[in-house]
Amino acid sequence: MMIETIRSVIIRNNNETVDAELEEDVLSINCRKCSRVPDFKSPLCLKCIIQNISKQGSAGRIRLRTSRDLEIFGPAAEALCEMAVFYNSAALNTSNGGRACSDCANSCSKVMEIIWAGFPDPNFDSARGRLMSFRPSDNRCNTCMQKTYRALDQAELGVSNLKKKVSIEAARTGGV
């Protein structure tokens, strides 16, 4: 019984993996293995696209490969690539301080999980609330907390600027 459960989890995870490759200025994401229908307006699909951009690199065109390919380009692709930069900067600030840090509920990676859980509208207030309630026990915790605050501030400023840019572009093009 236990083996069947493990096997089903492995099979389910393998079916949901997505391959991506960057050729010249086109990022092709193979969505055929994903169990979801590609919809770049859905939070799960956006998150997957941003994760693939952060792994492969920025592109002028993003192609979602299915039986009928979808292509994202222009300001929409630029916005997604910018979001990937924030995603990467948050990932780079997650320190690997050993087991104690990885188990800490206030580590940078755990705080960033709170932010990205609310994607596409990151939850910065909840993350700040968690940090404000934490009292560092030593210098290493204090340094980690300061890095986390900086990463949080950078991500919030970047998302705010991106939202303004998207609003201006939507007003300019009539929302198309």
Contacts in CASP RR format, 6 or more apart in sequence:
PFRMAT RR
TARGET T0000
AUTHOR 0000-0000-0000
METHOD contacts of the structure
MODEL  1
MMIETIRSVIIRNNNETVDAELEEDVLSINCRKCSRVPDFKSPLCLKCII
QNISKQGSAGRIRLRTSRDLEIFGPAAEALCEMAVFYNSAALNTSNGGRA
CSDCANSCSKVMEIIWAGFPDPNFDSARGRLMSFRPSDNRCNTCMQKTYR
ALDQAELGVSNLKKKVSIEAARTGGV
12 35 0 8 1.000
14 33 0 8 1.000
15 33 0 8 1.000
15 34 0 8 1.000
15 35 0 8 1.000
16 33 0 8 1.000
16 34 0 8 1.000
16 35 0 8 1.000
16 36 0 8 1.000
17 33 0 8 1.000
17 34 0 8 1.000
18 29 0 8 1.000
18 30 0 8 1.000
18 31 0 8 1.000
18 33 0 8 1.000
18 34 0 8 1.000
18 48 0 8 1.000
18 52 0 8 1.000
19 29 0 8 1.000
19 30 0 8 1.000
19 33 0 8 1.000
20 27 0 8 1.000
20 28 0 8 1.000
20 29 0 8 1.000
20 30 0 8 1.000
20 52 0 8 1.000
20 55 0 8 1.000
20 56 0 8 1.000
21 27 0 8 1.000
21 28 0 8 1.000
21 56 0 8 1.000
22 28 0 8 1.000
22 56 0 8 1.000
22 57 0 8 1.000
22 59 0 8 1.000
25 59 0 8 1.000
25 60 0 8 1.000
25 61 0 8 1.000
26 59 0 8 1.000
26 60 0 8 1.000
26 61 0 8 1.000
26 62 0 8 1.000
26 63 0 8 1.000
27 52 0 8 1.000
27 53 0 8 1.000
27 56 0 8 1.000
27 57 0 8 1.000
27 59 0 8 1.000
27 60 0 8 1.000
27 61 0 8 1.000
27 62 0 8 1.000
27 63 0 8 1.000
28 63 0 8 1.000
28 65 0 8 1.000
29 48 0 8 1.000
29 49 0 8 1.000
29 52 0 8 1.000
29 62 0 8 1.000
29 63 0 8 1.000
29 64 0 8 1.000
29 65 0 8 1.000
30 65 0 8 1.000
31 38 0 8 1.000
31 64 0 8 1.000
31 65 0 8 1.000
31 66 0 8 1.000
32 65 0 8 1.000
32 66 0 8 1.000
32 67 0 8 1.000
34 48 0 8 1.000
36 42 0 8 1.000
36 44 0 8 1.000
36 45 0 8 1.000
38 45 0 8 1.000
38 64 0 8 1.000
38 66 0 8 1.000
38 70 0 8 1.000
39 45 0 8 1.000
40 46 0 8 1.000
40 49 0 8 1.000
40 64 0 8 1.000
40 70 0 8 1.000
40 72 0 8 1.000
40 76 0 8 1.000
43 118 0 8 1.000
43 119 0 8 1.000
43 120 0 8 1.000
45 64 0 8 1.000
46 80 0 8 1.000
46 83 0 8 1.000
46 119 0 8 1.000
46 120 0 8 1.000
47 116 0 8 1.000
47 119 0 8 1.000
49 62 0 8 1.000
49 64 0 8 1.000
49 72 0 8 1.000
49 80 0 8 1.000
50 80 0 8 1.000
50 83 0 8 1.000
50 84 0 8 1.000
50 87 0 8 1.000
51 84 0 8 1.000
51 87 0 8 1.000
53 59 0 8 1.000
53 62 0 8 1.000
53 80 0 8 1.000
53 81 0 8 1.000
53 83 0 8 1.000
53 84 0 8 1.000
54 84 0 8 1.000
54 87 0 8 1.000
54 88 0 8 1.000
54 91 0 8 1.000
57 81 0 8 1.000
57 84 0 8 1.000
58 81 0 8 1.000
58 84 0 8 1.000
58 85 0 8 1.000
59 77 0 8 1.000
59 81 0 8 1.000
60 73 0 8 1.000
60 74 0 8 1.000
60 77 0 8 1.000
60 78 0 8 1.000
60 81 0 8 1.000
61 71 0 8 1.000
61 72 0 8 1.000
61 73 0 8 1.000
61 74 0 8 1.000
61 77 0 8 1.000
62 71 0 8 1.000
62 72 0 8 1.000
62 73 0 8 1.000
62 77 0 8 1.000
62 80 0 8 1.000
63 69 0 8 1.000
63 70 0 8 1.000
63 71 0 8 1.000
63 72 0 8 1.000
64 70 0 8 1.000
64 71 0 8 1.000
64 72 0 8 1.000
72 80 0 8 1.000
75 165 0 8 1.000
75 166 0 8 1.000
75 169 0 8 1.000
75 173 0 8 1.000
79 162 0 8 1.000
79 165 0 8 1.000
79 166 0 8 1.000
82 158 0 8 1.000
82 162 0 8 1.000
83 159 0 8 1.000
83 162 0 8 1.000
86 154 0 8 1.000
86 155 0 8 1.000
86 158 0 8 1.000
86 159 0 8 1.000
86 162 0 8 1.000
87 116 0 8 1.000
89 151 0 8 1.000
89 154 0 8 1.000
89 155 0 8 1.000
90 108 0 8 1.000
90 112 0 8 1.000
90 115 0 8 1.000
90 116 0 8 1.000
90 151 0 8 1.000
90 155 0 8 1.000
91 112 0 8 1.000
93 108 0 8 1.000
93 112 0 8 1.000
93 147 0 8 1.000
93 148 0 8 1.000
93 150 0 8 1.000
93 151 0 8 1.000
94 107 0 8 1.000
94 108 0 8 1.000
94 109 0 8 1.000
94 112 0 8 1.000
95 101 0 8 1.000
95 107 0 8 1.000
95 108 0 8 1.000
95 144 0 8 1.000
95 147 0 8 1.000
96 102 0 8 1.000
97 140 0 8 1.000
97 144 0 8 1.000
101 107 0 8 1.000
101 140 0 8 1.000
101 144 0 8 1.000
102 109 0 8 1.000
104 110 0 8 1.000
104 141 0 8 1.000
105 130 0 8 1.000
106 130 0 8 1.000
106 131 0 8 1.000
106 134 0 8 1.000
106 145 0 8 1.000
106 148 0 8 1.000
107 144 0 8 1.000
107 148 0 8 1.000
108 144 0 8 1.000
108 147 0 8 1.000
108 148 0 8 1.000
108 151 0 8 1.000
111 127 0 8 1.000
111 130 0 8 1.000
111 131 0 8 1.000
111 148 0 8 1.000
111 152 0 8 1.000
112 127 0 8 1.000
112 148 0 8 1.000
112 151 0 8 1.000
112 155 0 8 1.000
114 123 0 8 1.000
114 126 0 8 1.000
114 127 0 8 1.000
114 130 0 8 1.000
115 122 0 8 1.000
115 123 0 8 1.000
115 124 0 8 1.000
115 127 0 8 1.000
115 152 0 8 1.000
115 155 0 8 1.000
116 122 0 8 1.000
117 123 0 8 1.000
122 155 0 8 1.000
122 156 0 8 1.000
122 159 0 8 1.000
124 152 0 8 1.000
124 155 0 8 1.000
124 156 0 8 1.000
127 152 0 8 1.000
128 152 0 8 1.000
131 145 0 8 1.000
131 148 0 8 1.000
131 149 0 8 1.000
131 152 0 8 1.000
134 145 0 8 1.000
136 142 0 8 1.000
136 144 0 8 1.000
136 145 0 8 1.000
END
